[in-house]
Amino acid sequence: MDVILDGIVGLSLQGVQMVLVLALAPLLLGFTRTAKARMLRRRGPSLVQPYRDLLKLIRKEVVLAENASWLFRAAPYMIFAGTWVAAALVPTFATGLPFGWLGDLIAIIALVGSARFFLALAGMDVGTSFGGIGSSREMLFASLAEPAMIMIVFTVALTAGSTQLSSIAAHVQDHASLRVSLGMALFALIIVAVAENARIPVDNPATHLELTMVHEAMVLEYSGRHLAMIELAAAVKLLLYVSLIACIFFPWGMALAGSGAPAYATGIAAYLGKVLAGGFLLVLFETSIAKMRVFRVPQFLGAALMLGLLGTLLLFVSRSF
């Protein structure tokens, strides 16, 4: 009876995590927009404006191009599903959940890469010039971001002895220490997160200039509920990387498996604080730097690749002494 009860509690907590990341993603997006506007001495939109935008898009009629294939119609749902599953597998407020064994860094990278693949295909499906430009730029950035992400995984996995996020979070909690290799991996992951979410200085999510846009160019042909799915997936992706950074490098405050309700409440409160801190630091970075030229983005991502590589090499060198 106790085993059944523990299973029900575990599945309930897993469901809470899945709903939490889905409900919190638009709020994080709204917080970044409001905080950025306040830093620029503007009033800015409301915190709940992303929720209103999503509801408005869902109610609108879908307009499709005549030459749009089935892939163009199915891509928004596949993109959203892959991103949501990846975000739900990252431990947020507790470790040791029933699906925690699926929360592997390599699996999460694969899910995010699959969502990017379908987004690029959808951008090229209709055959517009903007979609082709956005898809080609997205694949160029991905060809540099994914190797950097792999080197980050190597650094973290060699330190914790596992690629499962629950094990990594438990190892960092038990063996808290300042490591140069982990610091390099942290900065590399921040660079990759900025590029993957099309934020400044890689891209400006608030503009539609055809010479600079990357993500927006691929979704210009979408409307209605399809666009709502893609916008929600983009918000969930931003929360995914914030949760990933918090889980790997700042796991303190997370509840352990089998903890009581007070521990889980403390974990949720700590997670909300980490998300708000991550959003504020992102806004602070974006307001203090200008957007770079598209041809300089490979150098920006190359820095992440070198940091990940140096972090891995430092681990091998330090263990040889």
N, C-alpha and C positions, 0 to 999 in steps of 0.2 A: 504493500500500500504506500509506503514511504517512497519507493522508487517511482511509482506512478505519479505521486504528487510532485516529486522533484522534477520529473519530466514535464509535467504540465507547467510548473513554474518556469522552467528553463525555456520552453517554447513561448510562453507569454513574454518573457524578457526579450527573446529574440524578435518577436513581433513588435514590441515596444521600440527596439532599436531601428527596425525597418521603417516604422511610421515616423520615428523621431527625425531621421535623416531626410525623409521626404518632406516633412512639415517644416523643418528648420532651414532647408536650402533657400527658399525664396526670402525668408527673413534675413539670412546672411547677406543676400544680394541687396535687399533693401537697406540694410545697415551700412554697407559699403557706399551705396549711392548717397544716402543721407549724410554720412560722416564726411564724404568727399565734398559735398556741396557746402557743408558748414565750414570746412577748412578753407574753401574758396570764397567764404563770406557770402554765400547764397542760401536761400531758404531751403531749396531742394525738395525732393518728393517725400512722401510719407514712408514710414517703415513697412507698411503693408501694401504699398503700391504694386510690388511684383505679384501679389496674390490677385489684386484687381485686374492687372494686365492678363494674367493667365485665364481668369474667368471670362474676361471679355473676348479673348481669342477662342476659347472653347465654344462660346455662343455664336461666333461668326461662321459664315458658310465657307467651305473649302473650295478654293479656285485652283484648278489643275490645268497645266499646259496640255495642248492636244497631243504632243508627242511624249508625254510622261508615261513611263512604264510602271509595272507593278512594284519595282524596286523603289521608285520615288514615293509611292504610297505607303510601303511597308517600312521604309528606312526610319522614319521618326519613332515608331514603336520599338524597333530593334535597338536604336540608339538609346532611347530612354531605359529600356529593360536592362541592357548591358551596364549602363552607368549606375542605375539604381542598385543592381545586384552587387556591383563592385563596392559601392559606398556602404551598403548594408553589411558587407563582410568585414569591414574595418571595425575593430572593437572601439566603442566610443565611451561608454560609461562603466562597462564591466568586461571582465575576461572570463573565459571558460564557458561561454554560451554554447548551446547545442550545435550550432553551425560554425563554431569557432575554428574547427579543424579545416574548414574550407577557406578561412581567411589567410591565404598564402599570398605573399608579395608577387610571386610569379603569376599566379592566377588573376590577381587584380590587374597587373600590367596587361595581361592577355585580354581581359574584358574591356579595359579602356582602349586598347589598340583596336579591338574589333569594332567598338562604337565609332572610333575615328575612321576606320576603313569604310563603314557604311555611310558615314557623313560625307566623305570624299566622293564616293560613288554617286550618292544622291546629288551632289553639287554638279557633277558632270553629266547626269542622266538627261536633263532637258536640252543640253547643248548650248547654253548661253556662254558668252565670253566671261562674264563675272564669275560664274560657277566654275569654269575651267581655271581661271586665275586663282581663286580661293582654294580649290582642291590641290592644285600644283604646289602652292605655297604651304598648305597644310602638310602635304607629304614630305616636302623639303624639311620642314621643322621637325616632323616626326622621325625622319631618318637620323637626326642628331639627338633628339630628346630620348628616344628609346635606348640607344647604347648608353647614354648617361644614366638612365634609370636602371639599367642592368648593372652598371658599376656600383651604383648606390646600393642595390640589393646585395651584391657581393660583399661590400664593406659591412653592411648591417648583419648579414647572415654569418660572416666569419667572426664577428664580435659576439653575437648571441648564440651561435651554433645552430640556428634554425631560420627558416624563411617564414614560419608561421607568426603572425602578428601577435597573438596571445603570448607565445613564448618569448618573443622579442621584448614585449612590454614588461613581462615578469622579470626578465633578465636585467633590464635597465633599472627597474625598481629595486631589485636586490643588490645590484652591483653599480650603484650610482657613482660615476667618476668622470673627470674631465679627460676626454680622449680627443687628440687632434684629428684622428681619422673620422670619428663620428661628427666632429665639427665640420670637416670638409664635406661629409655626406649630407649634413643638414643644409649647408649653403647650396650644394648642388641640387638638392631636392627642391629648395625654394626657387631656384632658377627654372627648373623643369616645370614646377607648378605654375609659375607666371606665364611661361610659354604655352603650356597645355591649355590654360584657360583664356588665352588671347587677351591678356591684360597688358597695360603699359609696363615696360617700353616696347614689348613685342607687337602689340596691337591695341587699338583703342576701342573698347566695346561701345562707346557713346557716339561713334562717328560712322558715316556711310560713304566716305571718300573712296572712290574706286581704286586709287593708286596705293592705298594703305591697308584696306580692310582684308582680313583673312577669313575669320569665322562668319562674318555677316555676308560675305560674298557667296558662300555656299548655301545659304538659307534664304536668299532673296526671293526665290520662286515659291516659297512655302507660305501658307496662310491658314487661318482657322485653327482647328484642333491639331493639325500637323505641326504648325509653328509653335503651338503651346507645348507640345511634347518635346520639341527641340529646345525651347527656352528653359523648360523645367529640367531637362537633362543637363544643360549648361550650368544651371544653378546647383544641381546635385554634384556635378563634377568639381565645382569650386569647393563645395563642402567636403567632398571626398579627399582632396589634397590637404585641406586644413586638418581634417581628422587623421589623415595619414601622418602628418608631421607631429601632431599631438600624441598619437599612439606610439610612435617609434622613439621620439626624442623627449617628450614630456608626458610620460604615462602616469604621473603621480595623481592620486585622487580617484583612480579607477577601482571599482569594487572587485573583489576576488570572487571566484566561483563558490557558491553556497553561502554568500553573505546575506545578512538580513536586509529588511526594507530600509532602515536608516543608511546603510552603506550604499545601497543603490541610489537613494535620493541624493546622497553626497556626491556620488559619481556623476549623476546627471547635472547637478549644480556645477561641479568642476568642469565638466565637458562644455557646458554653456559658456563658462568663463573663458575657456581656451578658445572657443570659436569666436567670441567677441574680441578677444585679444588678437587673434590671427587676422580678423577682418580689419581691425584698427591699424595694425602694422602694415597690412597691404595698402590701405588708403594712404597712410603716411608715406610709404615708399612711392606710390603713384603720384602724389602731389609734389614730391621733391625731385622728380626726374621727368625728362621729356621723352617722347616717343622716338625711338631710333629708326634709322632707315632699314628697309626690308633686307638689303644686302649685308647689313651688319648683324642681323639676327643669328646667322650661323656662328659668328665669333662669340656671341653671347651664350649660345648653347654649347659651343666648344669649351667654354670655361667650366661649365657644369660637368662635361665629360672628363676634363683634366682633373677637376677636383675629386670626382669619384674614383678615377684611376689612381691618383696620388693617395687617397685614403686607403685603397686596397693594398697598395705597395707598402705604405707605412705599417700596416698590420703585419705583413710578412716580415718586414725588416725588424720590427719590435719583438716579434716572437723568436727571431733567430739569435737574439742576445740572451 
